[in-house]
Amino acid sequence: MMEFDPTRPKWMQIADVIRERIASGAYPPRHLISEVKMEQEFGVARVTVRKVTAALRKDGLIVTTPGMGSFVTERNVDESTEEG
């Protein structure tokens, strides 16, 4: 279970974790982002998970198909490989 920072909303912290997994390739393009698995992994309510998926959709990181779920979008190689 994740240790949450009490000074930031949980959904923001979870979204950061998912963003990192997408950026690192742990969640490759077309990977299913399961709301049920997020609820279980992070121990949060479905309403919190919905905020996470809404934020990721807004960022263009996932696309949601009604009746199928949310999937990692195809990424342009240029923007996913950035050396820091």
N, C-alpha and C positions, 0 to 999 in steps of 0.2 A: 504494500500500500504506500502511496506517495505521501511524503511529508509536505503539507501545504503551508505556504507563507501566509500568515494571518493578515498581512497588510494588502493582499491582492485577491481579487475574486478568483474562486477555484476554477471557473470556466476559462479564465485567461491563462492560468498556469497549465491546465490540461491542453489548451490550444497550443501553447508553446512546446509542450512535449510532442504532440502530434506533428507540428511543423518541423521539429528537429528530426523526427523519424522519416518524414517525407523527404527532407533535404539530404539526409544521410543515405537514403535508398533503402532503409529498413522497410518502408512502405513504398514499394515501386508503383509506377503508373498502373491504373486499373485495379489496385489493391482495394478490397472492400473495407471501409471504415465502419465497423459495427458499433451501433449505439449501445446495444446490449453488452458487448465486451467492454466498452468504455465505462459503463455503469459499474460493472463488476470489478474491473481493474482499479479504478480510481475511487470506488465506494461513494459515488454521488448519485443524485436523483436524475431521472430522465430529462427534466427541465434544464438542468445544468449541462447535460450532454448536448441538448438541442442548441444551446447558446454556442457551444464549441463548434458544432457543425455549421451553424449560421456564419460564424466568424471565418472559418476556413473556406466556406463557399464565397464569401465576400472577397477574400484574398485570392480567389481563383485557384486554390489548391485542391479542392474537391468539387465534384459535380454530383448532385443528388437526382436520382431517377425514381419517381414515385413507384412504389411497389417492389423496387429492387434494392434500394439503399444508396449509400454515398460511396463514391469511388475516387481515388486519387486521379487527378487529371494528367494527361500526357504533358510532359514538361519539355520546354525548349532546352536543349543541351547547354546552350550559351549561359543561361541564367542559373542552371543548377550546379555548375562547377565553377565556383568562385573561390580563389585562394585568399585566405585572410592572413 
